[in-house]
Amino acid sequence: MRAVRSWIFGAFVLLRIARRLVSGYLLIRFAWPFMATRAREESVQRWCRDVLRLLGIRLTVVGRMPENPAPRGLLLVSNHVSWVDTLAIHAVVPCGFLAKASVGRWPVIGRLIRKTGGVFVQRSNPFDLQRALDTMALALTGGRSICVFPEGTTTDGASVRAFSTLVFELSAQRNVDVLPIGLRYRQHGAPTRLPAWIGDEAFLPSLLRIAGAEGIVVELIPGDPLPRNPDRAGAAEEAQARIAELAGIVLAPDTLVASGSSQEPIEATADSRVRDLVVAVREWIASERGIPLPQIGDRTPLRSLGIDSLAILRMVLELEERVGLRIDESKLELTSNATVFDLSAAVVRSEAC
């Protein structure tokens, strides 16, 4: 009998969620062309609040959300726990979101995100990251705020992982104000991990778990805009620390991981082209970052050396000239979590395509 009640409840929730998705799509598709910008924003905010109420989630803002520094938009950065985060943030402040390219292919949801100013990106492709960065800069210049989750993934909400430095290029070079937002979930007054959407969990089980819970509150804690920092890595670390402080959580251990040892050998089975490129990459990093060559190991993470996606892009372009690479950038899938060896192997595989 309990299983039957659970099935009926799940079907009821799915039906109501489907109705809200369809209503959101129809709103943007047919009503938006006849609405002023402010009316559009307010309609989406009401829609997000309606969905949160449908899920039984109460939204609380601790403090006051600053106004946009017209005529530019704000770059909002937050920790990331659940798909509910986007509903909560958009219910409070009109904005677009930086999302994975795969989300843009979701039925209805992808179109809703795109129409509300979202930017989709292939995070593993540094060339597409540059395109996304330019698109975000254009939106921000036009007065549209953009929200980014710099951790690049969700967590259980107990800590904040290291931030990608990519989006902080917007603050460093394009005079965009960065607003940190701490985000946390509580159930009956106590911290909870129930809304967390982690790993490979499918959307439907997450939806039913959240909708079936009681007493869930999502809290948004906006801080003051951060001082502009010309150093992207420094800006990312400052934002991460500030968000952890706002949300009352800790920095994840992976933030403190040190560089790999320079004594780690390149795999004996590695292709000679990979070995040659490892040497070239290490020399490039030593020259570009002013780091002694012996301190750059073959298994040193690029992130620990201050090499983010934009720096990877520049590195590849320079190496094309220096060592005669001819690569297909669309097949170069790597991130700043890669090591010197990983980068070299990826470039060689791409070159062979």
ROMIFI-933953 format. One line per 8 residues: number of its first residue (from 0); for each residue z, x, y negated of C-alpha. Coordinates in nm, 2 decimals. Example, Ala and Ser with C-alpha at 12.3 -4.5 7.8 and 13.67 -1.06 7.14 Angstrom:
2
0	0.78:1.23:0.45  0.71:1.37:0.11
This chain:
353
0	0.00:0.00:0.00  0.08:0.29:-0.24  -0.26:0.44:-0.17  -0.42:0.11:-0.26  -0.23:0.08:-0.59  -0.32:0.44:-0.67  -0.69:0.37:-0.60  -0.68:0.06:-0.82
8	-0.50:0.24:-1.10  -0.75:0.53:-1.09  -1.05:0.29:-1.10  -0.90:0.11:-1.39  -0.85:0.43:-1.59  -1.20:0.55:-1.51  -1.34:0.22:-1.63  -1.16:0.24:-1.96
16	-1.25:0.60:-2.01  -1.61:0.52:-1.94  -1.61:0.24:-2.19  -1.47:0.48:-2.46  -1.74:0.74:-2.38  -2.01:0.48:-2.41  -1.86:0.34:-2.73  -1.85:0.69:-2.88
24	-2.21:0.76:-2.79  -2.33:0.43:-2.94  -2.13:0.50:-3.25  -2.29:0.83:-3.31  -2.64:0.72:-3.19  -2.67:0.40:-3.39  -2.40:0.37:-3.66  -2.38:0.73:-3.79
32	-2.73:0.73:-3.95  -2.60:0.46:-4.19  -2.26:0.60:-4.26  -2.14:0.85:-4.53  -2.00:1.19:-4.41  -1.64:1.09:-4.47  -1.68:0.76:-4.28  -1.84:0.95:-3.99
40	-1.55:1.19:-3.97  -1.29:0.91:-3.99  -1.47:0.72:-3.71  -1.46:1.01:-3.48  -1.09:1.08:-3.56  -1.01:0.71:-3.47  -1.21:0.74:-3.15  -1.01:1.05:-3.05
48	-0.68:0.88:-3.13  -0.79:0.58:-2.92  -0.86:0.80:-2.62  -0.53:0.97:-2.65  -0.35:0.63:-2.66  -0.55:0.52:-2.36  -0.43:0.83:-2.17  -0.07:0.75:-2.27
56	-0.04:1.07:-2.48  0.15:1.07:-2.81  0.01:1.31:-3.08  0.26:1.48:-3.31  0.18:1.72:-3.59  0.46:1.95:-3.68  0.42:2.04:-4.05  0.11:1.97:-4.26
64	-0.25:2.06:-4.19  -0.39:2.25:-4.49  -0.70:2.11:-4.67  -1.03:2.28:-4.64  -1.08:2.54:-4.91  -1.40:2.37:-5.04  -1.68:2.44:-5.04  -1.62:2.64:-4.71
72	-1.49:2.52:-4.39  -1.19:2.66:-4.20  -1.21:2.86:-3.88  -0.94:2.70:-3.67  -0.80:2.91:-3.38  -0.56:2.78:-3.12  -0.43:2.85:-2.77  -0.60:2.65:-2.50
80	-0.43:2.45:-2.22  -0.63:2.14:-2.14  -0.95:1.94:-2.22  -0.70:1.72:-2.41  -0.67:1.99:-2.67  -1.01:1.91:-2.83  -0.91:1.54:-2.86  -0.58:1.62:-3.02
88	-0.72:1.87:-3.27  -1.02:1.66:-3.37  -0.79:1.36:-3.42  -0.61:1.55:-3.69  -0.88:1.76:-3.85  -1.26:1.69:-3.85  -1.43:1.99:-3.69  -1.69:2.12:-3.45
96	-1.59:2.32:-3.14  -1.73:2.64:-2.98  -1.80:2.54:-2.62  -1.95:2.69:-2.31  -2.32:2.62:-2.27  -2.26:2.43:-1.94  -2.06:2.17:-2.13  -2.36:2.09:-2.34
104	-2.53:1.97:-2.03  -2.26:1.72:-1.94  -2.38:1.36:-1.97  -2.26:1.18:-2.29  -1.99:1.44:-2.36  -2.23:1.72:-2.43  -2.42:1.50:-2.68  -2.09:1.39:-2.84
112	-1.99:1.75:-2.90  -2.33:1.85:-3.03  -2.35:1.56:-3.27  -2.00:1.63:-3.41  -2.10:1.99:-3.51  -2.02:2.17:-3.18  -2.18:2.51:-3.10  -2.27:2.59:-2.74
120	-2.28:2.95:-2.62  -2.35:3.15:-2.31  -2.03:3.36:-2.33  -2.15:3.62:-2.08  -2.46:3.70:-2.29  -2.38:3.91:-2.61  -2.72:3.82:-2.76  -2.64:3.45:-2.74
128	-2.30:3.52:-2.88  -2.46:3.66:-3.19  -2.67:3.35:-3.22  -2.36:3.13:-3.19  -2.18:3.34:-3.45  -2.47:3.29:-3.70  -2.47:2.92:-3.63  -2.10:2.90:-3.69
136	-2.13:3.10:-4.01  -2.39:2.86:-4.14  -2.17:2.55:-4.06  -1.87:2.71:-4.22  -2.06:2.79:-4.54  -2.17:2.43:-4.55  -1.81:2.31:-4.55  -1.78:2.23:-4.18
144	-1.47:2.35:-4.00  -1.51:2.50:-3.66  -1.24:2.53:-3.39  -1.24:2.81:-3.14  -1.01:2.89:-2.84  -1.03:3.27:-2.85  -0.86:3.31:-2.51  -1.19:3.21:-2.36
152	-1.01:3.01:-2.09  -0.72:2.77:-2.03  -0.36:2.87:-1.94  -0.06:2.68:-1.82  0.07:2.68:-2.18  0.36:2.91:-2.11  0.19:3.21:-2.28  -0.10:3.32:-2.50
160	-0.36:3.55:-2.35  -0.55:3.82:-2.54  -0.80:3.69:-2.79  -1.16:3.78:-2.80  -1.24:3.95:-3.13  -1.59:3.81:-3.17  -1.51:3.51:-3.40  -1.29:3.71:-3.63
168	-1.61:3.88:-3.75  -1.65:3.56:-3.96  -1.33:3.64:-4.14  -1.39:4.01:-4.16  -1.74:4.00:-4.31  -1.81:3.64:-4.43  -1.49:3.55:-4.62  -1.39:3.27:-4.39
176	-1.03:3.15:-4.39  -0.86:3.15:-4.04  -0.61:2.88:-3.97  -0.39:2.94:-3.66  -0.27:2.63:-3.47  0.00:2.64:-3.21  -0.04:2.38:-2.93  0.21:2.27:-2.67
184	0.28:1.98:-2.44  0.61:1.81:-2.37  0.72:1.54:-2.12  1.03:1.35:-2.20  1.13:1.62:-2.45  1.09:1.92:-2.21  0.80:2.16:-2.19  0.55:2.06:-1.92
192	0.25:2.22:-1.75  0.12:1.89:-1.62  -0.18:1.86:-1.86  -0.30:2.22:-1.79  -0.66:2.23:-1.66  -0.68:2.57:-1.49  -0.92:2.75:-1.27  -1.17:2.55:-1.07
200	-0.99:2.22:-1.09  -1.23:1.93:-1.11  -1.22:1.70:-1.42  -1.14:1.38:-1.23  -0.82:1.49:-1.06  -0.70:1.63:-1.39  -0.78:1.30:-1.57  -0.60:1.09:-1.31
208	-0.29:1.31:-1.31  -0.26:1.30:-1.69  -0.33:0.93:-1.72  -0.08:0.85:-1.44  0.20:1.04:-1.62  0.45:0.91:-1.87  0.61:1.05:-2.17  0.35:1.31:-2.25
216	0.34:1.44:-2.60  0.09:1.70:-2.74  0.22:1.89:-3.04  0.01:2.06:-3.30  0.18:2.32:-3.52  -0.05:2.45:-3.79  0.04:2.77:-3.97  -0.07:2.91:-4.31
224	-0.42:3.07:-4.33  -0.40:3.43:-4.22  -0.47:3.71:-4.46  -0.83:3.84:-4.43  -0.85:4.15:-4.22  -1.16:4.37:-4.21  -1.06:4.49:-3.87  -1.16:4.23:-3.61
232	-0.93:4.36:-3.34  -0.64:4.36:-3.58  -0.72:4.01:-3.69  -0.74:3.89:-3.33  -0.40:4.04:-3.25  -0.24:3.90:-3.56  -0.38:3.55:-3.48  -0.26:3.57:-3.12
240	0.09:3.67:-3.23  0.11:3.40:-3.49  0.00:3.13:-3.25  0.25:3.24:-2.99  0.52:3.22:-3.27  0.41:2.87:-3.38  0.40:2.73:-3.02  0.72:2.90:-2.93
248	0.57:3.08:-2.63  0.52:3.45:-2.53  0.22:3.69:-2.52  0.07:3.72:-2.17  0.12:4.05:-1.99  -0.26:4.12:-1.99  -0.23:4.17:-2.37  -0.04:4.49:-2.30
256	-0.27:4.64:-2.04  -0.34:5.00:-2.13  -0.67:5.19:-2.10  -0.77:5.31:-1.75  -0.73:5.67:-1.65  -1.01:5.92:-1.73  -0.96:6.07:-1.39  -1.10:5.78:-1.20
264	-1.43:5.89:-1.05  -1.76:5.70:-1.05  -1.83:5.55:-0.71  -2.01:5.80:-0.49  -2.25:5.52:-0.38  -2.35:5.44:-0.73  -2.72:5.47:-0.82  -2.80:5.79:-1.01
272	-2.93:5.57:-1.30  -2.59:5.41:-1.32  -2.41:5.75:-1.32  -2.64:5.87:-1.60  -2.58:5.56:-1.81  -2.20:5.58:-1.76  -2.22:5.93:-1.93  -2.43:5.79:-2.21
280	-2.20:5.49:-2.26  -1.89:5.71:-2.27  -2.05:5.94:-2.52  -2.15:5.64:-2.74  -1.79:5.50:-2.74  -1.64:5.85:-2.82  -1.88:5.88:-3.11  -1.85:5.52:-3.24
288	-1.48:5.48:-3.20  -1.36:5.84:-3.26  -1.19:5.86:-2.92  -1.18:6.19:-2.74  -1.42:6.17:-2.44  -1.16:6.27:-2.18  -0.96:5.95:-2.27  -1.25:5.72:-2.18
296	-1.25:5.66:-1.80  -1.52:5.51:-1.60  -1.29:5.22:-1.52  -1.15:5.18:-1.87  -1.18:4.82:-1.99  -1.41:4.79:-2.29  -1.16:4.55:-2.46  -0.89:4.83:-2.47
304	-1.14:5.05:-2.65  -1.21:4.79:-2.92  -1.55:4.71:-2.77  -1.62:4.34:-2.81  -1.94:4.14:-2.76  -2.10:4.24:-3.08  -2.02:4.61:-3.02  -2.18:4.57:-2.67
312	-2.49:4.43:-2.83  -2.51:4.73:-3.07  -2.44:4.97:-2.79  -2.72:4.83:-2.57  -2.97:4.84:-2.86  -2.88:5.20:-2.94  -2.90:5.30:-2.57  -3.24:5.15:-2.54
320	-3.36:5.40:-2.80  -3.16:5.69:-2.67  -3.22:5.67:-2.30  -3.53:5.47:-2.28  -3.39:5.14:-2.15  -3.62:4.84:-2.12  -3.39:4.55:-2.03  -3.41:4.18:-2.01
328	-3.12:4.08:-2.24  -3.11:3.72:-2.09  -2.99:3.87:-1.76  -2.73:4.10:-1.91  -2.42:3.90:-1.82  -2.10:4.08:-1.91  -1.80:4.05:-2.15  -1.54:4.27:-2.31
336	-1.34:4.24:-1.99  -1.59:4.46:-1.82  -1.53:4.83:-1.77  -1.75:5.12:-1.87  -1.88:5.13:-1.52  -1.94:4.76:-1.50  -2.14:4.77:-1.83  -2.36:5.05:-1.70
344	-2.42:4.88:-1.36  -2.51:4.55:-1.54  -2.75:4.72:-1.77  -2.93:4.90:-1.48  -2.95:4.57:-1.29  -3.09:4.40:-1.59  -3.34:4.68:-1.65  -3.47:4.64:-1.30
352	-3.54:4.27:-1.35
